[in-house]
């Protein structure tokens, strides 16, 4: 029974290996494209950190048949358990920061904990499980395992989106970027946009930031998102016009990142916060940093930004959409 269970967990290990090798490819092109530090927090610069992480990727891809020799099991088990300790140290630091109040979250599960679980299953497989004979014909076995690996890949991406996105990194900064969202034909704000603005206004009122950067574009109805956002901030949030900076060319997250970086440089801003829904935050931070604009994300983290009639279905749709968008931006956005 243990062998069958661990055999099913083989797919997440291969998916993690694929992520590390893709990451190594990007780090070799440009060290700033690497995301190794998301799960492996070591004082090693890039691309050396990604090369080190790729050692784990190669170990995870080693066929189970090759672990029949005792010395191979010992060596591979040592690599896997060593990485469990290294990743686990990052998990401990995460909870230490949470205890100190440096970060806040309503979902206290770091991505490193997910990686540790995958590695422990792989360590168990290598150390104690014998060879597993496939019960399906080879073509069917390859097809099923391909589906499991693909599903595991997206499950790991979703785990990163949720665990990273629900962490609130609010801290004193010069300005907060509020990303645009839909404005209805009558000029009223969508629930998502209102939630972002309310969070940004809260940061301003609490003295965490001095300026609000309202970044968006014009919708299909011709209404300017930044102008409506400014109106809401002034009328509802009592934010002075002098503390509002409008970016009316932020038609995409990538364009907003480039524009906000320029705005920050022109105004001498050294620290930025970015507000969005939690499922958007992981991709937002990656895009901003790749555009040369370091930022901390602050999620709205409220079920209220999902309309009452949509429930988990609509939220699930946005999480799934981000799970598709994140790998695309990870591989292709420079």
C-alpha positions in Angstrom: 0.0 0.0 0.0 2.8 2.4 0.9 4.5 1.7 -2.5 1.3 2.4 -4.4 0.7 5.6 -2.5 4.3 6.9 -3.0 4.1 5.8 -6.6 1.2 8.2 -7.1 3.2 11.0 -5.6 5.9 10.6 -8.2 4.2 13.0 -10.6 4.6 16.1 -8.3 8.3 15.3 -8.0 8.8 15.2 -11.7 6.7 18.4 -12.0 9.0 20.1 -9.5 12.0 18.9 -11.4 10.7 20.4 -14.6 10.1 23.8 -12.9 13.7 23.8 -11.6 15.2 23.0 -15.0 13.0 25.6 -16.8 14.1 28.1 -14.1 17.8 27.2 -14.7 17.3 27.9 -18.4 15.9 31.4 -17.6 18.6 32.1 -15.0 21.3 31.3 -17.5 19.8 33.8 -19.9 19.3 36.5 -17.2 19.8 35.9 -13.5 16.9 38.4 -12.8 14.4 35.9 -14.3 15.0 33.2 -11.7 12.4 32.3 -9.1 14.5 29.9 -7.1 14.4 32.1 -4.0 10.6 31.5 -3.8 11.2 28.0 -2.3 15.0 27.9 -1.7 16.1 30.8 0.5 19.9 30.6 0.6 22.5 33.4 0.6 23.7 32.3 -2.9 23.6 34.7 -5.8 22.0 33.9 -9.2 22.6 32.0 -11.4 24.5 29.9 -8.9 21.4 29.4 -6.8 19.4 28.0 -9.8 22.3 25.7 -10.7 22.3 24.4 -7.2 18.5 23.9 -7.3 18.9 22.1 -10.7 20.9 19.4 -8.8 17.6 18.5 -7.1 15.8 18.6 -10.4 18.1 16.0 -11.9 17.9 13.9 -8.8 14.1 13.9 -9.0 14.2 12.8 -12.7 16.4 9.8 -12.0 14.3 6.7 -12.9 13.3 4.5 -10.0 14.9 1.4 -11.6 18.3 3.0 -11.1 17.9 3.1 -7.3 18.1 -0.6 -6.9 21.7 -0.4 -5.9 22.2 0.5 -2.2 24.8 3.1 -2.8 22.6 4.9 -5.3 19.7 4.9 -2.8 22.0 6.3 -0.1 23.3 9.0 -2.4 20.0 10.0 -3.8 18.3 9.9 -0.4 21.0 12.1 1.0 20.4 14.7 -1.8 16.7 14.7 -1.2 16.9 14.8 2.6 19.5 17.6 2.4 17.1 19.7 0.3 14.3 19.0 2.8 16.5 20.5 5.5 17.4 23.5 3.4 13.9 24.2 2.3 12.6 23.5 5.8 15.0 26.2 7.2 13.2 28.7 4.9 9.8 27.5 6.3 11.1 28.1 9.8 12.1 31.7 8.9 8.7 32.2 7.4 6.9 31.3 10.6 9.5 33.4 12.6 8.6 36.5 10.5 4.9 35.7 11.0 5.4 35.5 14.7 7.3 38.9 14.7 4.5 40.5 12.7 6.8 41.3 9.8 4.2 39.7 7.5 0.5 38.9 7.9 -1.6 36.2 6.3 -4.9 34.5 6.7 -3.4 31.3 5.1 -0.2 30.5 7.0 1.1 27.9 4.7 4.4 28.8 2.8 5.1 27.3 -0.6 8.3 25.8 0.9 6.1 23.5 3.1 4.5 22.1 -0.1 8.0 21.5 -1.6 9.0 19.7 1.7 6.0 17.4 1.4 6.9 16.5 -2.2 10.5 15.9 -1.3 9.7 13.7 1.8 7.5 11.5 -0.4 10.3 11.2 -2.9 12.7 10.4 -0.1 10.4 7.7 1.1 10.1 6.2 -2.4 13.8 6.1 -2.9 14.6 4.7 0.6 12.0 2.1 1.2 10.0 1.3 -1.9 10.9 -1.4 -4.4 10.2 -1.5 -8.1 6.6 -0.8 -9.0 5.3 -2.8 -12.0 2.8 -0.8 -14.1 -0.7 -2.3 -14.1 -1.5 -0.7 -17.5 -0.2 -1.3 -20.9 2.8 0.9 -21.7 1.0 3.4 -23.9 -1.8 3.8 -21.4 0.7 4.1 -18.5 2.6 6.9 -20.3 -0.6 8.7 -21.1 -1.9 8.5 -17.5 1.4 9.6 -16.1 1.6 12.5 -18.5 -1.8 13.7 -17.3 -0.7 13.3 -13.7 2.5 15.3 -14.3 0.6 18.1 -16.1 -1.9 18.2 -13.3 0.8 18.3 -10.7 2.6 21.1 -12.5 -0.6 23.2 -12.4 -1.1 22.2 -8.8 2.3 23.5 -7.8 1.7 26.7 -9.7 -1.7 27.2 -7.9 0.0 26.4 -4.6 2.5 29.2 -5.2 -0.2 31.6 -6.3 -2.3 31.0 -3.2 0.5 30.8 -0.6 2.4 33.8 -1.9 -0.7 35.8 -2.8 -2.3 35.7 0.6 0.7 37.2 2.4 0.3 40.9 3.3 3.7 42.6 3.0 2.4 46.1 3.9 5.2 48.3 5.3 6.1 52.0 5.1 6.6 53.0 1.5 6.4 56.2 -0.7 3.4 55.1 -2.7 0.9 52.3 -3.3 0.0 51.2 -6.9 -3.6 50.4 -7.3 -4.1 48.4 -10.5 -7.2 49.1 -12.6 -10.1 46.7 -13.2 -13.5 46.9 -14.8 -15.6 50.1 -14.6 -19.3 49.6 -15.5 -21.1 51.6 -18.2 -22.8 53.8 -15.6 -19.4 54.7 -14.1 -19.7 52.5 -11.0 -16.7 50.4 -10.0 -16.6 46.7 -10.1 -16.4 44.8 -6.8 -12.7 43.9 -7.5 -11.7 47.5 -8.2 -13.6 48.9 -5.2 -11.8 46.3 -3.0 -8.4 47.4 -4.4 -9.2 51.1 -3.8 -10.5 50.5 -0.3 -7.3 48.7 0.6 -5.1 51.5 -1.0 -7.1 54.2 0.8 -6.7 52.3 4.1 -2.9 52.3 3.6 -3.0 56.0 3.0 -5.2 56.8 6.0 -2.9 54.6 8.2 0.1 56.6 7.1 1.8 53.7 5.5 2.1 55.5 2.1 1.9 59.1 1.0 0.8 58.7 -2.6 -1.7 56.6 -4.6 -0.7 55.7 -8.1 -3.8 54.8 -10.0 -2.9 52.7 -13.0 -5.3 51.5 -15.7 -6.7 52.1 -19.1 -9.9 52.8 -21.0 -12.4 50.0 -21.1 -14.5 49.0 -24.1 -17.1 51.5 -23.0 -14.6 54.3 -23.3 -14.5 55.1 -19.6 -11.1 55.9 -18.0 -10.4 53.6 -15.1 -7.8 55.9 -13.5 -10.2 58.9 -13.6 -13.0 56.9 -12.0 -10.6 55.5 -9.4 -9.4 59.1 -8.6 -13.0 60.2 -8.2 -13.7 57.4 -5.8 -10.5 58.1 -3.8 -11.4 61.7 -3.5 -15.1 61.4 -2.7 -15.1 58.2 -0.6 -11.6 58.1 0.7 -11.1 61.9 1.1 -7.6 61.6 -0.5 -6.4 65.0 -1.8 -5.9 65.4 -5.5 -2.2 66.3 -4.8 -1.6 62.8 -3.5 -3.0 61.0 -6.5 -0.9 60.1 -9.5 -2.7 58.8 -12.6 -1.3 56.4 -15.1 -3.8 56.2 -18.0 -1.7 53.9 -20.1 -1.7 50.9 -17.8 -3.7 48.6 -20.1 -1.9 45.5 -18.9 -0.1 44.5 -15.7 3.2 44.6 -17.7 2.5 48.1 -19.0 1.5 49.2 -15.5 4.8 47.8 -14.2 6.8 49.8 -16.7 4.9 53.0 -16.2 4.9 52.8 -12.4 8.7 52.2 -12.5 9.1 55.4 -14.6 6.7 57.3 -12.3 8.7 56.1 -9.2 12.0 57.3 -10.7 10.6 60.7 -11.8 9.3 61.3 -8.3 12.2 59.8 -6.4 10.1 57.0 -4.8 12.3 54.3 -3.4 9.6 52.0 -2.1 6.3 50.8 -3.7 3.4 48.7 -2.5 1.0 47.1 -5.1 -2.6 46.2 -4.3 -4.6 43.6 -6.1 -6.6 40.4 -5.4 -4.6 37.6 -3.8 -4.6 35.4 -6.9 -3.0 38.2 -8.9 -0.3 39.1 -6.5 2.3 36.4 -7.3 2.3 37.3 -11.0 2.2 41.1 -10.2 5.4 40.9 -8.1 7.2 38.8 -10.7 6.3 41.2 -13.5 7.2 44.4 -11.6 10.5 43.0 -10.5 11.3 41.9 -14.1 10.5 45.4 -15.2 13.1 46.7 -12.8 10.6 47.9 -10.2 10.9 46.2 -6.8 7.7 46.1 -4.9 5.8 44.5 -2.0 2.3 43.2 -2.6 -0.8 43.8 -0.5 -3.7 41.6 -1.2 -7.3 42.7 -0.7 -7.7 39.2 0.9 -11.5 39.5 1.2 -14.2 37.2 0.0 -16.3 40.4 -0.4 -14.4 41.2 -3.6 -16.2 38.2 -5.2 -19.9 38.9 -5.8 -22.2 37.0 -3.4 -23.9 35.0 -6.3 -20.6 33.8 -7.7 -19.2 32.0 -4.6 -16.2 29.8 -5.0 -16.9 29.1 -8.7 -15.9 32.6 -9.8 -12.9 32.7 -7.4 -11.9 29.3 -8.7 -12.1 30.6 -12.3 -9.7 33.5 -11.5 -7.3 31.2 -9.7 -7.3 28.8 -12.7 -6.8 31.7 -15.1 -3.8 32.9 -13.1 -2.5 29.3 -13.1 -2.4 29.5 -16.9 -1.1 33.0 -17.1 1.7 32.6 -14.5 3.7 29.9 -16.4 3.3 31.9 -19.7 4.7 35.1 -18.1 7.3 33.1 -16.2 8.7 31.7 -19.5 8.2 34.5 -21.9 7.9 37.9 -20.1 11.3 39.5 -20.0 
